[in-house]
Amino acid sequence: MVQVDINVPNSKHCSFYRINVSCQVLSTMTAFYLAPPRVRNMAPQGVDRSMMIDITRRRGFLCRLLFHQLSVSLGTRASAWITTTKPFASLSLMMKRKPLKISWRAWCLSKLGKRDFSAHEMRQMIVNRAAESEQAVNADAVVDELVGQGIIDDTRYIESQIGMHTGTFGLKGPKELEKKLRIKGGIPTEMIAEYINPEDPKWYSLARDFCLNALSGKADPIASTTDIPEKQYFKLKSSLYRKGFTQSQIEFALEGFKPTREIHTDDNPGALQRWIEKRMNDGRGPYDILAFLKQKGFDGKEIQKQLQFPDEVWIELAVKEREKRFGQGIPKTAKEKRKQIDFLQRRGFLFEHINAAFNKR
């Protein structure tokens, strides 16, 4: 067991309470509920800030979802795991739902009237609903009866998901669709392979149509290549990758589109200098400023010419950013120093400036 600090809002101030959760729950929860640094800095002495979960703005459904996930994973009601239960009284009441007044079969049919569910998905829904209302139910028997009557059919579920995600609603490529069917629907990989073939030409056509729709009015049907902004080109490429299309499908979809970098044509001669001053005021180093202004369309040679400041200027800026983030003290351990070096590197400072910033007193 590990202890996790949960930040609970109060009408006058923020209070910090502690909850015990298992390592398995922690690994799946922290990515979604870790508190931002601003909230962590409000914690009093003795509170572990590294594993703090913030629910300050996660009231209602999100709070109920948080405690529901904890209770299902731990096999008991979440309120029993909270050492200070008084602030969570309303949440625990919100967690507890009334028992069903209809049969489980009728409840399943009401859900199936909205869309198709796989046997695995329906079984999980029955178990979760029974846990919320503290009822006992044989989920396997209920689902097996519906499967035997043909009301629940994994084949029909696969076909409906493919039709839905290859149409106008939530386009997904073969990789993302296979992942959803396997994880959420609980469909075996062999069964999915019978319906989803990544080499099917329709996936190439879907990827291509997605690009043409996104670039409507910009694609030239006559020219062999069409110039599009570099930023938009890589944005399209990233979107296709997130939607689950393969590399060959992405290359086919973007065939004929040539990324071009926009040239900055600001007539004001002081625009470049103002951008450099703004980025320096934001605490950015020379490498970050160069990359940022190149994306803005400024000439690289002109940027480097304008960035010819003495090393002392960049060292002083690096010292200021380090002290602003970590304080004036020198790091005592190699781990702390590595953390501060990584921070300055992400800010765009060169390595010689970072070393000089630690040696400067």
N, C-alpha and C positions, 0 to 999 in steps of 0.2 A: 504494500500500500504506500502511496505517496500523498502528501498534503498539498492542496492547491488553494491559493487565496482567491476568493471571489469578492469583487467590489460591488457592494449593494448600495443603491442611492438612498438618501434620506432627504426630507424636505429642507433641512438646515445644513447638513454636511454629509460627506461620504463616510460610510462605515465599512469596515473590512471584517469579513467573517471567513471561517475556514471550513472546508468540506473535504472528506476523505474519498478518494476515488481510486480505482485500480489502474495499473500502468496501461492496460489495454484501452481503457476508456480515454486516458490522458492522451495517448498517441493519436486518437481520432478526433479529439475535441479541441486541442490547443491551436490547431491551424485556423480554426474559425472564431475562437473566442478569446484569443490573447489580447490583453489590454494594450492600448497605445502607450508610448513613453510618457505622454502628458498625464495620463491617469496613474501610471506607476509611480511617478514622482510625488503623488499625493499620499502615498502609503506611509504610515508611521514607522517608527523604528521597530525592528523585529519581524517585519512582514517580508516574505520572500518575493521580490519584485520580478524575478525572472520567469515565474510560472503563474502569473496573475491573470485571472479571467475577468473580463469586464462585461457586466450586463446592465450598465447604467442606462443605455438606450434600447435595451432588448426586452421590453416589457411585452405583456400579452402573449401572442402566439409564439414569439421567439424564445421567451423565458420558459414557456410551457414545453417547447420543443427541446430545450436544453435539459430540463429536468426529466423529460420523458426518455431521452437517450441515455441519461445516467441510470434511470430506474430499470430500463430494459436490459442494459448491459450488466448491471449488478444483480438483477433478478429480484429486486425489492423496491419499495417506494423510495424515491430520492430523499424525501423529508427525513427519513430515519437516519440518513448519513450526514445530516447537518448538525454540527455541535450546538449552534445557536438557532433554534427552530422558530423563535417568535417572529422575526422579520419575514419568514417565508410561509407564514400561516395561510395567507391569501393565495400564494402560489401553489401550495399543496392542495388546497381546496379546488383550485383551477385545474390541477393535474387529474383529480379524481372525477371520472365521468359516470353518469348514471347507467345502470345495467340496461341491456337491451330489453325492450318490451315485445319484440318480434323474434322469430326464430333466426338462427344463424344462416339458414338457407335463404330466408327472405332478405336478410341483410346483404348477403352476397349478390342476390339477384338485383337489388337496388343499385349496387355498385357496377354490376355488369351491364346495366341498362345505359350507362354513360359511355363506356368503352370496354374493349376486351382486356382481360387480364390473363397472365400465365398462371399455371397452378402454383408455382413457387411464390409469385407475387401475392396472390390471394391468400395463400397460407400465412405469409408474414403479416398481412393486414388483419387477419382474424386473431392471430396471437397478440399483436399490439393492441387491438381494440379490447380484447379480453383482459389484458394486463391493466389498461387504464380504468376499467370498471370493476377490476378484481373479480372476474368471473372465471369459472373453469369450463373449458371447451376442448373437444377433441378435433383440432383443426384438420388433421389428416383425413378423418372420416368424412367431414363436411366437404372437403375439396375432392376427395375420391368419388363421392356420390355425384357431384356436379360434373366431374370429368367423365364418369361412366355414362351419364345422360347426354354427353356432347355439348353441355352448356359452356364448359371451359375447355378450350382446345388450344394447345400450344402452337399448332400449325397455323390456325387462324390468327392467333396473336402475332406470330412472326410476320405474316402477310400484311396485317393491319399496320404494324410498326413500319415496315418497309414502305408501304403506300403513303403513310403519313409523313415520313421523313425524307421522301424523295419527291414530294409535291411542294406546295406553297408553304407548308407549316414546318418550321424548324429543320431546314436542310441539314442532313448528316451524310458524311461519306461512309464507305464500307467499314473502315476501321472503327470509327466512333459508333456506328450502328451495331456492329458486332459486339463491341464492349458493353453497350447498354443492354442488349439481349442476354448477354452472358452474365452480367453482374446483377442488374435489376430484375430481369425476367427469369434468371436461373435456367436458361436454356442451354443444353449441352452443346459443346463446340462442334461436334459432328453434325448435329441437326442444323446448326446455323450455317455450316458450310454448304449444305444442300440448297440453301436459298440465297446466299450472298457469295458471289464470286467477284473478287476484286478486279479481275481482268475483263469483266463484262463491259462492253462498249457503252452501256447506258451511264456508267459512272463517269466516264470521260465526257459524255455529252452534258451531264448535270454540272460538272465543274466548269466546262466551257460556257454554258448558259449563265451560270452565276457571275462569271467575269463580264460577259457581254451586258447583262442587266445592270451591273454595278457601273459599267463604263458607257451606259447608254448615251448616245450623242457624241461620244468621243472616238469610238472605233470607226475607222474608214473601211467600208466594205470593198473598195477597189484597191487601195494600197496594200502591198505585201506586209509592211510593218507600220505600226501606229505608235507615235511617241506619246507617252503618258508620264506624268510627274513621278519621280523616283519614290517619293513617299507613298503615293497611292499604289504603285506597283508592289512594293514590299508589304503594304497593308493588305492587299488582295492575297498575296502569297501566304501571309500569316493566317488570314481568315480561312483559307482552304485547308491549311494544315490543322488548325483547331477543329474544323468540321470533320476531320477524319479521312481526308483524301490522301492517296498515296503520292509518292514523289513523281512518278511517271504521269499521273493524272494532273498534278499541279503544273508540270512542265507543258503538257498538252493544252491545258486551259489558258496558259499565259503565252502560248506560241503566237508570234506576230505582234506582241506588245513590247516596246523597247523603253526601258526606264531612262529618263533624262533628268538631269539635275537643273533646277531652275536657277537662272542667273539673276542675281540681285541688281535691280536697275533703279535704285533710289537716287534721285537727283541731288539729294542733300548730302554734301561731302562729309558731314559730321556724323552720319548714321552709324558707321562702323565703330567709331570711337565711343559713341554713346552706349552701344551694345556691350563693348568691352568693359566700360566703367560699370555698367549695371551688373554684369556677371561677376566682376571683382567685388562689388559691394555685397553680392549674395554669397561671397566666400568661395568662389570657384577658382581652380588653378588653371594654368595655361593650356594643358592638354584638353581639359573639359571645354574651355572657351573656344579653342580651335575647332573641335569637333562640332560644337553647337553652331558656330557661325558658318561653317561649311554647309551644314544642313539648311541654313537660312539663305544660302546662295551666294555668299561673299567669296571672293577669290582667295585661295589658300595663301598665295605669296603675299598678298596685301595684308591678310590677317597676321601672318608671322612678322611682317614688318612693323605692324602696330603693336605687337606684343613684346617688342624688344625693351623690356624693363630690366633694371638691374636685379640681380639675384636677391639682394636684400629685400626688395619689395615683396617678392613671392614668399621668402622665408618669413617675413613679418606677418604676412597674410595667413600662412600656414600655422604659425604660433597662435595667432588670434583665434582661428577656427578651432584648433585643438583645445585651447583653454576655455573657449565658449561651450564646447561639448563635454569635456572631461574635467574641467577645473585646472587650476594652476599647478597642481602637484605633478611631479614626475612619476611615471608608472613604476611600480615596485616589482612587478613580476613580468616575465617574458610574455605571458598570455595577455596581460593588459596592454603592453607595448604593441603586440601584434594587432590587437583590436584597434588601437589608435592609428597605427600605420595603415591598416585597411580602410579606415574612415577617410584619411587624407588622400589615399589613392583614388577612392571613389569620388572625391571632390575634384580630382584632376590635377593634383600637384605631382611634380616630378620627384624621383627618388632622392636626388641630391638636396632638394628643398626640404623634404621630409626629414632626412637625417640631420640637416642643419637646424631644423626646428626643435629637435630633441636635445641637441647639444647647446642650444642658446639658453643662457640664464637671464 
